[in-house]
Amino acid sequence: MPKIKKHIIFDNLKVAFEDKSDRDLSRAYLLFKTISNPIISKTLTAFVKIAMWLHLPINGIIKATVYKHFCGGTTIKNSQKTIDKLWNSHIGTILDFSSEGKKSESDFNRVMNETIASIKKAKSEDSIPFSVFKPTGLARFSLLEKINNNIKLSEKEEIERKTFESRIENICKTASDNQVPVFIDAEESWIQNTIDIIAVRMMKKFNTKEVWVFNTLQLYRNDRVLYLEKLLTNAREDNFLIGLKLVRGAYHEQEIERAKEKGYPCPVHTIKENTDTDYNKALTLCVENIDIVSVCAGTHNEESSALLMNLLNKHNIPKDDKRVYFSQLLGMSDHISYNAAKQGFNVAKYVPYGPVNDLIPYLIRRAEENTSIAGQIGRELNNIIAEKKRRKSV
């Protein structure tokens, strides 16, 4: 098979937007045009934060715009239309109950129960290959920070810690029992070590014959390739299988600012090319160790996506091998998702769901991330403009 070139495999916009109406494209154009303007985007983001604080009725506006583009629905049931629409193009759904910034035990239990419900939903539907949870949805951030820094916990905090770990194990056991892999999302570097330790413990317990538990590596971290190499050695020595979702990272600016403020070495690459290099190194390591690794490439990068396709070809791994998935966010990089699926590769979209009010912090974070990635937003706009022109010429 000839080497795959990104400009050939991902350029079919007819395939990329096959399930989008003209109205869908126009709404997406306006949305990305707004996000692409830093001043307008930051002003609107600030307004939303103030409106939330004042309890102003903004849910309707958000639901009709940014929520509609990036989210599946308010509940698992209400997300079914999105799930079915994606599956019609052979793209799976990763249901993500994206409730962020909560602090009560009842909220944490709610996230656990929603994650378990998504796993049980996935058990009966081929269209949902994975589930996912965010550790900070299961415990207070400040608690995880204390644990990460080895600060002595109070008696009450120790109970919280045990409850947090119990929630994670409950989710992972449910995933194993129902044979539905679950992703443990990554967090900021100053709490990530705690999560890594728990994730490896869960892998050792549940990934003995098949991979049901995945950890997430953020490759903008300048220590993650070394971490992966050590993890591979650990897995071979202790006879367990590794599940990994590879992403570039979501907290770049915060990581740099905190390192400066606290006076410690910056834990992330400050040059994008170095992040790209490490991401591709990690992809290569995973494929070269496919006998013990299952990998999901969470990327909107065309070069990395093409690299993974070529690595599968080089190592004679079938396109539809269940140990290898491509993944993008709902509403982003459809030219990668839909064209890869059309070629027979395993693809799944991250589909956040939940009440509008609960998802506003997630949507704000995505808006802030996208504003800082001008090239990516420009690409989305250019693809939409090109597809609108193509349709007019037909």
C-alpha positions as CSV (number, residue, x, y, z in Angstrom):
1,M,0.0,0.0,0.0
2,P,1.4,3.5,-1.0
3,K,2.2,5.9,1.8
4,I,-0.8,8.0,2.8
5,K,-0.5,11.7,2.3
6,K,-2.5,14.0,4.5
7,H,-3.4,16.4,1.7
8,I,-5.0,13.6,-0.3
9,I,-6.8,11.6,2.3
10,F,-8.3,14.5,4.3
11,D,-9.2,16.9,1.5
12,N,-12.5,15.3,0.4
13,L,-14.9,17.9,1.9
14,K,-17.9,16.3,0.4
15,V,-17.3,13.3,2.6
16,A,-16.3,15.6,5.6
17,F,-19.6,17.5,5.6
18,E,-21.9,14.8,4.2
19,D,-24.3,14.9,7.1
20,K,-24.3,18.8,7.4
21,S,-27.1,20.8,5.8
22,D,-26.5,24.2,4.3
23,R,-28.0,25.7,7.4
24,D,-25.6,23.7,9.6
25,L,-22.6,25.0,7.6
26,S,-23.8,28.6,7.9
27,R,-24.2,28.3,11.7
28,A,-20.8,26.6,12.0
29,Y,-19.3,29.4,9.9
30,L,-20.7,32.1,12.2
31,L,-19.6,30.2,15.3
32,F,-16.0,29.8,14.2
33,K,-15.8,33.3,12.7
34,T,-16.8,34.6,16.2
35,I,-14.3,32.3,18.0
36,S,-11.5,33.3,15.6
37,N,-11.7,36.9,16.7
38,P,-9.9,37.0,20.1
39,I,-11.5,40.3,21.2
40,I,-15.1,39.3,20.4
41,S,-14.5,35.8,21.8
42,K,-13.0,37.0,25.1
43,T,-15.7,39.6,25.5
44,L,-18.5,37.0,25.0
45,T,-16.8,34.6,27.3
46,A,-16.5,37.3,30.0
47,F,-20.2,38.1,29.5
48,V,-21.2,34.5,29.9
49,K,-19.2,34.2,33.2
50,I,-20.8,37.3,34.5
51,A,-24.3,36.2,33.4
52,M,-23.8,32.9,35.2
53,W,-22.8,34.7,38.4
54,L,-25.8,36.9,38.1
55,H,-28.1,33.9,37.2
56,L,-29.2,35.6,34.0
57,P,-31.4,33.5,31.6
58,I,-28.7,32.8,28.9
59,N,-29.2,29.0,28.6
60,G,-31.5,29.4,25.5
61,I,-29.0,31.4,23.6
62,I,-26.1,29.1,24.4
63,K,-28.1,26.0,23.6
64,A,-29.0,27.3,20.2
65,T,-25.4,28.2,19.3
66,V,-22.2,26.8,20.8
67,Y,-24.0,24.0,22.7
68,K,-25.8,22.8,19.6
69,H,-22.5,22.6,17.7
70,F,-20.2,20.9,20.3
71,C,-22.6,18.9,22.5
72,G,-24.8,15.8,22.0
73,G,-27.8,16.6,24.2
74,T,-28.9,17.2,27.8
75,T,-29.1,13.5,28.7
76,I,-27.9,10.2,27.3
77,K,-31.3,9.6,25.8
78,N,-31.4,13.1,24.2
79,S,-28.0,12.4,22.7
80,Q,-29.3,9.4,20.7
81,K,-29.9,11.5,17.5
82,T,-26.3,12.6,17.5
83,I,-25.1,9.0,18.2
84,D,-27.2,7.7,15.3
85,K,-26.2,10.5,12.9
86,L,-22.5,9.8,13.5
87,W,-22.9,6.0,13.2
88,N,-24.5,6.4,9.8
89,S,-21.1,7.6,8.7
90,H,-19.4,4.7,10.7
91,I,-18.2,7.0,13.4
92,G,-18.6,6.0,17.0
93,T,-19.5,8.1,20.0
94,I,-17.7,8.6,23.3
95,L,-20.3,9.9,25.7
96,D,-18.7,12.4,28.0
97,F,-20.8,13.8,30.9
98,S,-18.8,17.1,31.0
99,S,-19.8,18.5,34.3
100,E,-16.9,20.6,35.6
101,G,-16.2,22.7,38.6
102,K,-18.4,20.9,41.1
103,K,-17.5,20.5,44.8
104,S,-20.1,18.5,46.6
105,E,-20.2,14.8,47.3
106,S,-23.6,14.5,45.7
107,D,-22.3,16.1,42.5
108,F,-19.3,13.7,42.5
109,N,-21.7,10.7,42.9
110,R,-23.8,12.0,40.1
111,V,-20.8,12.1,37.8
112,M,-20.0,8.5,38.8
113,N,-23.5,7.3,38.2
114,E,-23.7,9.1,34.8
115,T,-20.4,7.5,33.8
116,I,-21.7,4.0,34.8
117,A,-24.9,4.7,32.9
118,S,-23.0,5.5,29.8
119,I,-21.0,2.3,30.1
120,K,-24.2,0.3,30.4
121,K,-25.6,2.1,27.4
122,A,-22.4,1.3,25.4
123,K,-22.7,-2.4,26.3
124,S,-25.7,-2.7,24.0
125,E,-24.6,-0.4,21.2
126,D,-21.8,-0.9,18.8
127,S,-22.0,2.8,18.1
128,I,-20.5,3.6,21.5
129,P,-17.1,2.0,21.7
130,F,-15.8,3.8,24.8
131,S,-16.9,5.7,27.9
132,V,-14.9,8.4,29.7
133,F,-14.7,10.4,32.9
134,K,-12.7,13.3,34.3
135,P,-11.1,12.7,37.7
136,T,-11.9,16.2,38.9
137,G,-15.6,15.3,38.3
138,L,-15.2,12.8,41.2
139,A,-13.3,14.8,43.8
140,R,-12.3,18.3,44.8
141,F,-9.4,19.8,42.9
142,S,-7.8,21.1,46.1
143,L,-7.9,17.6,47.6
144,L,-6.2,16.1,44.6
145,E,-3.6,18.8,44.8
146,K,-2.8,18.0,48.5
147,I,-2.6,14.3,47.7
148,N,-0.2,15.0,44.8
149,N,2.0,17.1,47.0
150,N,2.1,14.5,49.8
151,I,0.5,16.9,52.3
152,K,-0.9,15.2,55.3
153,L,-4.7,14.9,55.0
154,S,-7.2,15.5,57.8
155,E,-9.4,12.7,58.9
156,K,-12.3,14.0,56.8
157,E,-10.0,14.5,53.8
158,E,-8.7,10.9,54.1
159,I,-12.3,9.7,53.9
160,E,-12.7,11.9,50.8
161,R,-9.6,10.3,49.3
162,K,-10.8,6.8,49.8
163,T,-14.2,7.7,48.4
164,F,-12.6,9.2,45.4
165,E,-10.5,6.1,44.7
166,S,-13.6,3.9,45.3
167,R,-15.5,5.9,42.7
168,I,-12.8,5.3,40.1
169,E,-12.6,1.6,40.9
170,N,-16.4,1.3,40.7
171,I,-16.3,2.8,37.2
172,C,-13.4,0.7,36.1
173,K,-15.0,-2.5,37.4
174,T,-18.2,-1.6,35.7
175,A,-16.3,-1.1,32.5
176,S,-14.5,-4.5,32.8
177,D,-17.7,-6.3,33.8
178,N,-19.6,-4.9,30.8
179,Q,-16.6,-5.1,28.5
180,V,-16.7,-1.4,27.6
181,P,-13.3,0.4,27.7
182,V,-13.2,3.6,29.7
183,F,-10.9,6.6,29.4
184,I,-9.5,8.4,32.4
185,D,-9.1,12.0,31.2
186,A,-5.9,14.0,32.0
187,E,-5.7,17.0,34.3
188,E,-3.3,19.7,35.1
189,S,0.3,18.6,35.8
190,W,0.2,19.5,39.5
191,I,-2.5,16.8,40.2
192,Q,-1.7,14.4,37.3
193,N,0.8,12.2,39.2
194,T,-2.0,11.2,41.6
195,I,-4.2,10.2,38.7
196,D,-1.4,8.3,36.9
197,I,-0.7,6.2,40.0
198,I,-4.4,5.3,40.3
199,A,-4.7,4.6,36.5
200,V,-1.8,2.2,36.5
201,R,-3.3,0.4,39.6
202,M,-6.6,0.0,37.7
203,M,-4.8,-1.3,34.6
204,K,-2.9,-3.9,36.6
205,K,-6.2,-5.0,38.2
206,F,-8.5,-5.0,35.1
207,N,-6.2,-5.1,32.0
208,T,-5.0,-8.6,32.4
209,K,-6.4,-10.2,29.2
210,E,-8.0,-7.3,27.4
211,V,-7.8,-3.5,27.8
212,W,-10.7,-1.9,29.7
213,V,-9.0,1.0,31.4
214,F,-7.2,3.8,29.4
215,N,-5.1,6.6,30.9
216,T,-4.5,9.8,29.0
217,L,-1.1,11.3,28.1
218,Q,-0.8,15.0,27.3
219,L,2.2,15.2,25.0
220,Y,2.8,18.9,25.5
221,R,4.3,17.7,28.8
222,N,8.0,17.4,28.3
223,D,8.3,14.3,30.4
224,R,5.6,12.1,28.8
225,V,7.7,10.2,26.3
226,L,10.0,9.1,29.1
227,Y,6.9,8.2,31.2
228,L,5.6,6.1,28.4
229,E,8.9,4.2,28.0
230,K,8.9,3.4,31.7
231,L,5.2,2.4,31.6
232,L,6.0,-0.1,28.7
233,T,8.8,-1.6,30.7
234,N,6.5,-1.8,33.8
235,A,3.7,-3.5,31.8
236,R,6.0,-6.2,30.4
237,E,7.6,-6.9,33.8
238,D,4.2,-7.0,35.7
239,N,2.2,-8.7,32.9
240,F,-0.6,-6.2,32.3
241,L,-1.9,-4.4,29.2
242,I,-1.8,-0.7,28.6
243,G,-4.6,1.5,27.4
244,L,-3.7,5.0,26.3
245,K,-5.4,8.0,24.8
246,L,-2.9,10.4,23.4
247,V,-3.6,14.1,23.2
248,R,-1.5,17.2,22.8
249,G,-2.9,18.9,25.9
250,A,-5.6,21.3,27.2
251,Y,-4.0,23.5,29.8
252,H,-0.9,25.0,28.1
253,E,-1.2,28.6,29.1
254,Q,-2.1,27.7,32.7
255,E,0.9,25.4,32.9
256,I,3.3,28.1,31.7
257,E,1.8,30.8,34.0
258,R,1.8,28.6,37.1
259,A,5.4,27.5,36.5
260,K,6.5,31.2,36.3
261,E,4.4,32.1,39.3
262,K,5.7,29.3,41.5
263,G,9.3,29.4,40.2
264,Y,9.6,25.8,39.0
265,P,10.8,24.4,35.6
266,C,8.0,24.7,33.0
267,P,6.6,21.2,32.6
268,V,5.3,21.7,29.1
269,H,6.9,22.4,25.7
270,T,6.9,26.1,24.8
271,I,7.6,25.3,21.1
272,K,4.7,23.7,19.2
273,E,7.1,21.6,17.1
274,N,8.5,19.9,20.2
275,T,5.0,18.9,21.2
276,D,4.3,17.5,17.7
277,T,7.6,15.6,17.8
278,D,6.8,14.0,21.2
279,Y,3.2,13.2,20.1
280,N,4.4,11.4,17.0
281,K,7.1,9.6,19.1
282,A,4.4,8.4,21.5
283,L,2.2,7.2,18.6
284,T,5.1,5.3,17.1
285,L,6.0,3.7,20.5
286,C,2.4,2.6,21.0
287,V,2.1,0.9,17.5
288,E,5.5,-0.7,17.9
289,N,4.3,-2.2,21.2
290,I,0.8,-3.1,19.9
291,D,1.1,-6.6,21.5
292,I,0.5,-4.9,24.9
293,V,-0.9,-1.5,24.0
294,S,-4.3,-0.2,22.8
295,V,-4.2,3.4,21.7
296,C,-6.7,6.1,20.9
297,A,-5.1,9.0,19.0
298,G,-7.1,12.0,20.2
299,T,-5.8,14.6,17.7
300,H,-7.0,17.3,15.3
301,N,-3.6,17.2,13.6
302,E,-3.5,15.9,10.0
303,E,0.2,15.0,10.1
304,S,-0.2,12.8,13.2
305,S,-3.3,11.2,11.8
306,A,-1.6,10.4,8.5
307,L,1.4,9.1,10.5
308,L,-0.8,6.6,12.5
309,M,-2.3,5.4,9.2
310,N,1.1,4.8,7.8
311,L,2.3,3.1,11.0
312,L,-0.5,0.6,10.8
313,N,0.4,-0.1,7.2
314,K,4.1,-0.5,8.0
315,H,3.4,-3.0,10.8
316,N,0.7,-4.9,8.9
317,I,-2.0,-4.0,11.3
318,P,-5.5,-4.0,9.8
319,K,-7.3,-0.6,9.6
320,D,-10.1,-1.9,11.7
321,D,-8.0,-3.4,14.5
322,K,-9.9,-2.6,17.7
323,R,-6.7,-1.7,19.5
324,V,-6.3,1.4,17.4
325,Y,-8.8,4.4,17.2
326,F,-8.8,7.9,15.9
327,S,-10.8,10.5,17.9
328,Q,-11.8,14.1,17.5
329,L,-14.2,16.4,19.3
330,L,-17.8,16.7,18.1
331,G,-17.9,19.7,15.8
332,M,-14.2,19.8,15.1
333,S,-11.9,18.4,12.4
334,D,-14.7,16.6,10.5
335,H,-12.4,16.4,7.5
336,I,-10.2,14.0,9.5
337,S,-13.0,12.0,11.2
338,Y,-15.3,11.4,8.3
339,N,-12.5,10.7,5.7
340,A,-10.7,8.3,8.1
341,A,-14.0,6.5,8.7
342,K,-14.7,6.4,5.0
343,Q,-11.3,4.7,4.5
344,G,-12.2,2.0,7.0
345,F,-10.3,3.2,10.1
346,N,-11.8,3.1,13.6
347,V,-13.0,6.6,14.5
348,A,-15.0,8.0,17.4
349,K,-16.1,11.5,18.3
350,Y,-16.0,12.9,21.8
351,V,-19.6,13.8,22.5
352,P,-20.1,15.9,25.6
353,Y,-23.6,15.8,27.1
354,G,-25.5,17.2,30.1
355,P,-27.7,20.1,31.2
356,V,-26.7,23.3,29.5
357,N,-25.9,25.0,32.8
358,D,-23.6,22.2,33.8
359,L,-21.7,22.3,30.5
360,I,-21.1,26.0,30.4
361,P,-17.7,25.7,32.1
362,Y,-16.7,23.1,29.6
363,L,-17.8,25.2,26.7
364,I,-16.0,28.3,28.1
365,R,-12.8,26.2,28.4
366,R,-13.2,25.0,24.8
367,A,-13.8,28.5,23.5
368,E,-10.6,29.7,25.3
369,E,-8.6,26.8,24.0
370,N,-9.8,27.4,20.4
371,T,-9.1,31.1,20.5
372,S,-5.5,30.3,21.3
373,I,-5.2,27.9,18.4
374,A,-5.6,30.4,15.5
375,G,-4.4,28.0,12.8
376,Q,-6.9,25.3,13.8
377,I,-9.9,27.7,13.7
378,G,-8.7,29.1,10.4
379,R,-8.6,25.6,9.0
380,E,-12.2,25.0,10.2
381,L,-13.3,28.2,8.5
382,N,-11.5,27.6,5.3
383,N,-13.0,24.1,5.0
384,I,-16.5,25.4,5.6
385,I,-16.1,28.2,3.0
386,A,-14.6,25.7,0.5
387,E,-17.6,23.3,1.0
388,K,-20.1,26.1,0.6
389,K,-18.5,27.1,-2.7
390,R,-18.4,23.5,-3.8
391,R,-22.1,23.1,-3.2
392,K,-22.9,26.2,-5.1
393,S,-21.0,25.0,-8.1
394,V,-22.8,21.6,-8.2
